[in-house]
């Protein structure tokens, strides 16, 4: 093989290697759902930018099923092309930002914005029923086997009992089922074990805990949303 042919082959090999490393077009797909109930978040806005430049290059919206897709231009770059930054926004939800070089974003969970000054109002009959449910759960299940929604109820009941007072500023919920719930929570070391179940916890006001994944507080001096306003 003469020298010119060798050079030509070498150039072709390098060209093919370069072209094979070009990323071309990318299609990013994803589904936006509520972390609370798994329902699709339709009309969620998705702003697209490059990871290293936050200027928006495109905006789109999820459809009624929460699905969206975004097709990039031809990148023509080696090593997978640029990474893209996606900011997902929807009314009533916290915004979510992520970056990706891959084409699939999978399921994206948005957290509901919680108004921490909004207290949930329930009747005393309803509260007593929730206390009884909490007692039953703690008696019959391991702490780690209780689901998120049930833990939220338990925490709100445990928060309500010491915080609720009569007009004469006397403790409202004493004795009976209320003492039973406090006693079984202490006996099963609920405070100690729950921070092992939800390891991403934060210290809260009054030496309590805040669990971001539950958007709930336990103990200390919780905000109004974390304990019940119990009627008569």
C-alpha positions as CSV (number, residue, x, y, z in Angstrom):
1,X,0.0,0.0,0.0
2,X,1.5,3.4,-1.0
3,X,1.9,6.3,1.3
4,X,-1.0,8.4,-0.2
5,X,-3.5,5.5,0.3
6,X,-2.4,5.0,3.9
7,X,-3.0,8.7,4.6
8,X,-6.4,8.5,2.9
9,X,-7.5,5.5,5.0
10,X,-6.2,7.1,8.2
11,X,-8.2,10.3,7.5
12,X,-11.3,8.2,6.7
13,X,-10.9,6.3,10.0
14,X,-10.6,9.5,12.0
15,X,-13.6,11.0,10.2
16,X,-15.7,8.0,10.9
17,X,-14.6,8.0,14.6
18,X,-15.6,11.7,14.8
19,X,-19.0,11.2,13.2
20,X,-19.8,8.2,15.4
21,X,-19.1,10.3,18.5
22,X,-21.4,13.2,17.3
23,X,-24.6,13.2,19.3
24,X,-26.9,14.5,16.6
25,X,-30.4,15.2,17.7
26,X,-31.7,14.4,21.1
27,X,-35.2,13.8,22.3
28,X,-35.9,14.2,26.0
29,X,-39.1,12.7,27.3
30,X,-40.7,12.8,30.8
31,X,-43.9,12.6,32.8
32,X,-44.7,15.2,35.5
33,X,-46.8,13.9,38.5
34,X,-47.7,15.0,41.9
35,X,-45.6,13.4,44.6
36,X,-48.6,13.5,47.0
37,X,-51.0,11.3,44.9
38,X,-49.2,10.3,41.8
39,X,-51.7,12.2,39.6
40,X,-50.4,13.8,36.4
41,X,-49.7,17.6,36.6
42,X,-51.1,18.8,33.3
43,X,-50.0,22.2,31.9
44,X,-46.8,22.1,34.0
45,X,-44.3,24.5,32.3
46,X,-40.9,23.1,31.4
47,X,-38.1,25.7,30.7
48,X,-35.1,24.3,28.9
49,X,-31.6,25.8,29.0
50,X,-28.0,24.6,28.8
51,X,-26.5,23.4,32.1
52,X,-23.7,26.1,32.0
53,X,-26.0,28.8,30.7
54,X,-29.3,29.3,32.4
55,X,-30.8,31.5,29.7
56,X,-34.0,29.7,28.5
57,X,-33.7,28.4,25.0
58,X,-37.2,26.8,24.9
59,X,-40.4,26.5,26.9
60,X,-43.1,23.9,26.6
61,X,-46.0,22.4,28.6
62,X,-46.9,19.0,29.7
63,X,-50.1,17.5,28.2
64,X,-53.2,16.2,30.1
65,X,-51.3,13.0,31.0
66,X,-48.4,15.0,32.4
67,X,-46.2,13.9,29.5
68,X,-43.8,16.1,27.5
69,X,-41.0,15.8,25.0
70,X,-38.3,18.1,23.8
71,X,-36.2,17.7,20.6
72,X,-32.8,19.5,20.5
73,X,-31.1,20.8,17.4
74,X,-28.2,18.9,15.9
75,X,-25.4,19.2,18.4
76,X,-22.6,17.9,16.1
77,X,-20.3,17.6,19.2
78,X,-18.2,14.8,20.6
79,X,-18.6,13.1,23.9
80,X,-22.4,13.2,24.0
81,X,-23.0,16.9,23.3
82,X,-24.0,19.5,26.0
83,X,-26.0,18.8,29.1
84,X,-29.4,20.4,29.3
85,X,-31.1,22.0,32.3
86,X,-34.8,21.5,32.8
87,X,-36.9,23.6,35.2
88,X,-40.4,22.3,35.8
89,X,-43.0,24.7,37.3
90,X,-46.7,24.3,38.1
91,X,-49.2,26.3,40.2
92,X,-49.4,24.9,43.7
93,X,-46.2,23.0,43.5
94,X,-42.5,23.6,44.3
95,X,-40.4,24.0,41.2
96,X,-38.0,21.2,40.2
97,X,-34.7,21.6,38.4
98,X,-32.5,18.8,37.0
99,X,-29.8,18.4,34.3
100,X,-29.4,15.6,31.8
101,X,-27.4,14.5,28.7
102,X,-29.6,11.5,28.2
103,X,-32.8,11.5,26.3
104,X,-35.1,10.1,29.0
105,X,-36.1,11.9,32.1
106,X,-38.5,9.3,33.4
107,X,-41.1,10.3,36.0
108,X,-40.6,13.7,37.7
109,X,-42.3,14.2,41.0
110,X,-43.4,17.7,42.1
111,X,-44.0,18.5,45.8
112,X,-47.1,20.3,46.8
113,X,-46.6,23.7,48.3
114,X,-47.7,23.5,51.9
115,X,-49.2,26.6,53.6
116,X,-47.7,26.2,57.1
117,X,-50.1,28.7,58.6
118,X,-53.1,26.8,57.4
119,X,-54.5,24.5,60.1
120,X,-56.7,21.5,59.3
121,X,-60.0,21.7,61.1
122,X,-61.7,18.4,62.2
123,X,-64.3,17.5,64.7
124,X,-63.5,15.8,68.0
125,X,-65.2,12.6,66.8
126,X,-62.8,12.6,63.8
127,X,-59.8,13.3,66.0
128,X,-60.6,10.5,68.4
129,X,-61.0,8.2,65.5
130,X,-57.5,9.2,64.1
131,X,-56.0,8.7,67.6
132,X,-57.6,5.2,67.7
133,X,-56.2,4.4,64.3
134,X,-52.7,5.6,65.3
135,X,-52.8,3.4,68.4
136,X,-53.8,0.4,66.3
137,X,-51.0,1.0,63.8
138,X,-48.4,1.3,66.5
139,X,-49.6,-1.8,68.3
140,X,-49.8,-4.0,65.2
141,X,-47.0,-2.8,62.9
142,X,-43.3,-2.1,62.9
143,X,-42.5,1.5,62.6
144,X,-40.9,0.9,59.2
145,X,-43.9,-1.0,57.9
146,X,-46.3,2.0,58.4
147,X,-46.8,4.0,55.2
148,X,-46.2,7.7,54.7
149,X,-49.8,8.8,55.0
150,X,-50.2,6.9,58.2
151,X,-47.1,8.4,59.7
152,X,-48.4,11.8,59.0
153,X,-51.6,11.1,60.9
154,X,-49.6,9.7,63.8
155,X,-47.4,12.7,63.9
156,X,-50.3,15.2,63.7
157,X,-52.1,13.4,66.5
158,X,-49.0,13.3,68.7
159,X,-48.4,17.0,68.0
160,X,-52.1,17.9,68.7
161,X,-52.4,16.3,72.2
162,X,-49.9,18.6,74.0
163,X,-50.7,21.7,72.0
164,X,-54.5,21.8,72.3
165,X,-55.9,23.8,75.2
166,X,-59.3,24.8,76.5
167,X,-60.3,28.5,76.7
168,X,-59.1,28.4,80.3
169,X,-55.7,27.3,78.9
170,X,-55.9,23.9,80.4
171,X,-54.7,20.8,78.5
172,X,-57.7,19.6,76.4
173,X,-56.7,16.0,75.7
174,X,-55.8,14.1,78.8
175,X,-56.3,10.5,80.0
176,X,-58.0,7.7,78.0
177,X,-57.0,7.1,74.4
178,X,-54.7,10.2,74.4
179,X,-52.5,8.9,77.2
180,X,-52.5,5.4,75.5
181,X,-51.2,6.9,72.3
182,X,-48.4,8.8,74.0
183,X,-47.5,5.8,76.1
184,X,-47.3,3.4,73.2
185,X,-45.3,5.9,71.1
186,X,-42.8,6.2,74.0
187,X,-42.7,2.4,74.6
188,X,-42.0,1.8,70.9
189,X,-39.4,4.6,70.8
190,X,-41.3,6.2,67.9
191,X,-39.1,9.4,68.0
192,X,-35.9,7.4,67.8
193,X,-37.0,5.0,65.1
194,X,-38.8,7.4,62.8
195,X,-35.5,9.3,62.1
196,X,-34.1,6.0,60.9
197,X,-37.0,5.4,58.6
198,X,-36.8,9.0,57.2
199,X,-33.1,9.6,57.3
200,X,-33.3,13.0,55.5
201,X,-34.6,14.8,58.6
202,X,-33.8,18.3,59.9
203,X,-33.9,19.7,63.4
204,X,-36.9,21.9,63.9
205,X,-38.1,24.6,66.3
206,X,-38.3,23.6,70.0
207,X,-36.1,20.5,69.5
208,X,-38.5,18.8,67.1
209,X,-37.9,17.2,63.7
210,X,-38.9,18.1,60.2
211,X,-39.2,15.4,57.5
212,X,-38.9,17.0,54.0
213,X,-40.2,13.8,52.2
214,X,-43.4,13.9,54.3
215,X,-43.5,17.7,54.6
216,X,-44.4,17.2,58.2
217,X,-43.0,18.0,61.6
218,X,-42.9,16.0,64.8
219,X,-42.5,17.4,68.4
220,X,-41.0,20.7,69.4
221,X,-43.2,23.7,68.4
222,X,-44.7,22.7,65.1
223,X,-46.3,25.2,62.7
224,X,-50.2,25.2,62.6
225,X,-50.4,22.9,59.5
226,X,-48.7,20.1,61.6
227,X,-51.5,19.7,64.2
228,X,-55.2,19.6,64.1
229,X,-57.7,22.4,65.0
230,X,-60.2,20.2,66.8
231,X,-63.8,21.4,67.1
232,X,-66.4,20.2,69.6
